[in-house]
Every structure is written in C-alpha cells, then in structure tokens.
C-alpha cells in the first residue's frame, strides 16, 4: 500500500497525544475489575453473609412449601364439605305448594339398595310428591326387570301409607319391563297402564348360585372350611349342599313368594283372572297382562296426565345419585363396599 494514503493522527484536530487509546484503556481497566472482585471476596465476614443468604432462601422455600400444603389440605376439606352439603341437599323436588300438575317418580333399572331404584331414593321422592299440594296424582314410571324383594316391599308399604294419608291416586305406567320386584311395586297402584308390547309379570322368587364341589374333586382341590355352628357354611359354593339345607332354603323362598302373591292379590283384587301359571314366574306381554287382570289398559305417561289426571303439566320428583355422591363413593366408602360385594358368595334373593 502507498504510504501517502495513510492518515496521520496528528491531522485530526481532536487528537490528544496524552489520551490513551481504546485498547490501552481496556488493558488498564482490567486489573482494576479483578482487584474489585478480589476485594469483595476478601472482605471480612463474606462467608457468613453468603451462608445467611442460603439459609434464608431455604427457609423461604420451606415456608412456601408449607403454605402450598396447607392450601391443598384446605381445598380438599372444602371439597368434602361441599360434597356433604350437596348430598344433604341433593336435587329433589321441593315440597312448596305449586300449580296443579301430575307428579312422576321413576323406577328404572335394578331395584337394589344403593341403586337409583332403591327404597331410600324412591320413598323420598314419593313423600315429596304426595306432600306437594299441587300434585293431583302420582305416577310411577316403571322400567325395571326387578331386584330385591326387600326394597320392593318397602316401596309398596310406603305407597300404601301415603295414599291413605294424602288421599291421592297413584298410577303405574310401564315402559319396556315391569317384572318381578318391579311388579311388586306396581301392584300398589290404583291402575296400571302398559304398552301392548311391555313385559309384565314374573311373579316369583329365586335364589341362584353355583356349586363347584365336583370340579374341585376332579382337580384334587380340598376345601378347608371351619365354622362354629352347624349351618354357618350354608350356601357355600365350595361345599356340598345337604337335603336339610335345600329344604330350608326352599321353605324360605316359598314364604317370600307367598308374601309377593298376597301383595298382588290385595292390590289387584277382583280384577285378577287367576290361572295356574299366574304366580309361577311366567311373564306376559302388555296386551296379555290386561286380559289376565295384571294391568288395566294401554296408555303412556302423557296419556295418563292428559286423560286420567286431567293435568298435562308433568313434574318429575325422581331422586337420583348425583355427581357429588358418586365422587364421595369413589373417595370413601365405595372402595370398601366394592371389596365386600366382590367377596360375597351368598346368592341374592330376587
């Protein structure tokens, strides 16, 4: 390169020969920064200050953790309080006086303790319906294959009591099925309405189970059951059934069956056209049930409200297990209840 093209710093009017260059300034400042950092680390008590900062940071973290745990526990407590409150005030119709209407209580699915179609839920709904002065009649909307005779008996007794107390008519409207324990309940109604293809009847009682004694003998499995009491192992599926036990069980079933027959006869009265098969456990279509006197006529819920009760307004009083109760069962008693149900070997009567 030609030296004539170089720029002489002295030609710059702002040039100061005594001022250090940028590179020289950085070189001079570096030792000063290092010295400052060294002076901080060599100040007396710096180790204690650092340790104090670490301790306080740890304490603050522990406080935050405790606050979070307290918040979570209080949240769960509030949640369970809400569950209890919601369960105690679950969605049933109120007993306030309302405009004239037809009250409906649904009995759907298996009739059993703990189910939606349990005496606890159904009877509570029935009481609310009967106590409402606006309810001109109570309709049992039934679609159930049956279930527990105990639960059905409790419903039947409550319906009879409420009818006598409040002097209101009760009608049963059958959907798909009204069999066994469901018909036990329907028999308490003043009139029973069915569809021509509904399944009605099955007036009988059964107790089912299995016996594995023959299979155990083939497999070489020995049953070691120890009891205190001659009949404590009664109905054990892994033990042979004696003639005495069979006779005893049959007598018990016959007694419950007779209770069922009595309820049907009292409820239906002279409308029954009794046949040898009527109480044998057979079931019939809705049209056949009308011919036998087990039902009164064809009709739906709307028909009964409009033509029989003369009040088209329909209010549903049915009580059902709500979301809060399902969650409560999952978090509590349902776990133990499920285990007990799984371990049960005694057949149910239905």
ChimeraX attribute file (.defattr): number of C-alpha atoms within 10 A of each C-alpha:
attribute: neighborCount
match mode: 1-to-1
recipient: residues
	/A:1	5
	/A:2	5
	/A:3	6
	/A:4	7
	/A:5	7
	/A:6	8
	/A:7	9
	/A:8	8
	/A:9	11
	/A:10	10
	/A:11	8
	/A:12	9
	/A:13	7
	/A:14	8
	/A:15	10
	/A:16	11
	/A:17	9
	/A:18	6
	/A:19	9
	/A:20	11
	/A:21	11
	/A:22	9
	/A:23	8
	/A:24	10
	/A:25	11
	/A:26	11
	/A:27	11
	/A:28	12
	/A:29	11
	/A:30	11
	/A:31	11
	/A:32	11
	/A:33	11
	/A:34	10
	/A:35	11
	/A:36	12
	/A:37	11
	/A:38	11
	/A:39	11
	/A:40	10
	/A:41	11
	/A:42	11
	/A:43	9
	/A:44	10
	/A:45	9
	/A:46	12
	/A:47	12
	/A:48	10
	/A:49	11
	/A:50	10
	/A:51	11
	/A:52	12
	/A:53	12
	/A:54	12
	/A:55	12
	/A:56	11
	/A:57	12
	/A:58	12
	/A:59	12
	/A:60	12
	/A:61	12
	/A:62	12
	/A:63	12
	/A:64	12
	/A:65	12
	/A:66	12
	/A:67	12
	/A:68	12
	/A:69	12
	/A:70	12
	/A:71	12
	/A:72	12
	/A:73	12
	/A:74	12
	/A:75	12
	/A:76	12
	/A:77	12
	/A:78	12
	/A:79	13
	/A:80	16
	/A:81	12
	/A:82	13
	/A:83	19
	/A:84	15
	/A:85	12
	/A:86	15
	/A:87	17
	/A:88	10
	/A:89	9
	/A:90	17
	/A:91	14
	/A:92	16
	/A:93	17
	/A:94	13
	/A:95	14
	/A:96	11
	/A:97	11
	/A:98	11
	/A:99	12
	/A:100	18
	/A:101	21
	/A:102	25
	/A:103	28
	/A:104	26
	/A:105	24
	/A:106	23
	/A:107	26
	/A:108	20
	/A:109	18
	/A:110	18
	/A:111	25
	/A:112	20
	/A:113	15
	/A:114	11
	/A:115	15
	/A:116	21
	/A:117	29
	/A:118	26
	/A:119	25
	/A:120	17
	/A:121	21
	/A:122	25
	/A:123	22
	/A:124	19
	/A:125	24
	/A:126	25
	/A:127	15
	/A:128	21
	/A:129	29
	/A:130	24
	/A:131	17
	/A:132	20
	/A:133	17
	/A:134	17
	/A:135	24
	/A:136	21
	/A:137	25
	/A:138	27
	/A:139	26
	/A:140	23
	/A:141	23
	/A:142	25
	/A:143	21
	/A:144	25
	/A:145	21
	/A:146	26
	/A:147	23
	/A:148	20
	/A:149	23
	/A:150	18
	/A:151	21
	/A:152	26
	/A:153	18
	/A:154	16
	/A:155	26
	/A:156	23
	/A:157	14
	/A:158	20
	/A:159	23
	/A:160	14
	/A:161	12
	/A:162	19
	/A:163	18
	/A:164	11
	/A:165	11
	/A:166	12
	/A:167	12
	/A:168	15
	/A:169	17
	/A:170	24
	/A:171	25
	/A:172	31
	/A:173	28
	/A:174	30
	/A:175	23
	/A:176	18
	/A:177	25
	/A:178	30
	/A:179	28
	/A:180	29
	/A:181	29
	/A:182	33
	/A:183	28
	/A:184	27
	/A:185	29
	/A:186	33
	/A:187	24
	/A:188	24
	/A:189	22
	/A:190	15
	/A:191	19
	/A:192	26
	/A:193	26
	/A:194	28
	/A:195	19
	/A:196	17
	/A:197	15
	/A:198	22
	/A:199	24
	/A:200	30
	/A:201	27
	/A:202	23
	/A:203	23
	/A:204	22
	/A:205	23
	/A:206	15
	/A:207	12
	/A:208	10
	/A:209	11
	/A:210	11
	/A:211	14
	/A:212	12
	/A:213	17
	/A:214	12
	/A:215	11
	/A:216	14
	/A:217	11
	/A:218	8
	/A:219	9
	/A:220	9
	/A:221	10
	/A:222	10
	/A:223	11
	/A:224	8
	/A:225	9
	/A:226	8
	/A:227	9
	/A:228	7
	/A:229	8
	/A:230	7
	/A:231	11
	/A:232	10
	/A:233	17
	/A:234	16
	/A:235	21
	/A:236	18
	/A:237	16
	/A:238	19
	/A:239	17
	/A:240	15
	/A:241	15
	/A:242	11
	/A:243	9
	/A:244	9
	/A:245	14
	/A:246	12
	/A:247	11
	/A:248	12
	/A:249	14
	/A:250	13
	/A:251	12
	/A:252	12
	/A:253	18
	/A:254	15
	/A:255	12
	/A:256	19
	/A:257	21
	/A:258	16
	/A:259	14
	/A:260	23
	/A:261	17
	/A:262	13
	/A:263	20
	/A:264	21
	/A:265	15
	/A:266	11
	/A:267	22
	/A:268	22
	/A:269	12
	/A:270	10
	/A:271	15
	/A:272	18
	/A:273	14
	/A:274	13
	/A:275	9
	/A:276	6
	/A:277	11
	/A:278	20
	/A:279	19
	/A:280	14
	/A:281	15
	/A:282	14
	/A:283	22
	/A:284	18
	/A:285	18
	/A:286	28
	/A:287	20
	/A:288	17
	/A:289	24
	/A:290	22
	/A:291	15
	/A:292	17
	/A:293	17
	/A:294	29
	/A:295	26
	/A:296	20
	/A:297	19
	/A:298	19
	/A:299	19
	/A:300	17
	/A:301	23
	/A:302	16
	/A:303	15
	/A:304	21
	/A:305	23
	/A:306	15
	/A:307	12
	/A:308	14
	/A:309	21
	/A:310	15
	/A:311	18
	/A:312	17
	/A:313	15
	/A:314	17
	/A:315	16
	/A:316	17
	/A:317	22
	/A:318	25
	/A:319	23
	/A:320	18
	/A:321	15
	/A:322	13
	/A:323	13
	/A:324	18
	/A:325	17
	/A:326	14
	/A:327	13
	/A:328	15
	/A:329	15
	/A:330	13
	/A:331	11
	/A:332	11
	/A:333	10
	/A:334	14
	/A:335	11
	/A:336	12
	/A:337	12
	/A:338	12
	/A:339	10
	/A:340	11
	/A:341	9
	/A:342	9
	/A:343	9
	/A:344	9
	/A:345	14
	/A:346	14
	/A:347	14
	/A:348	12
	/A:349	14
	/A:350	21
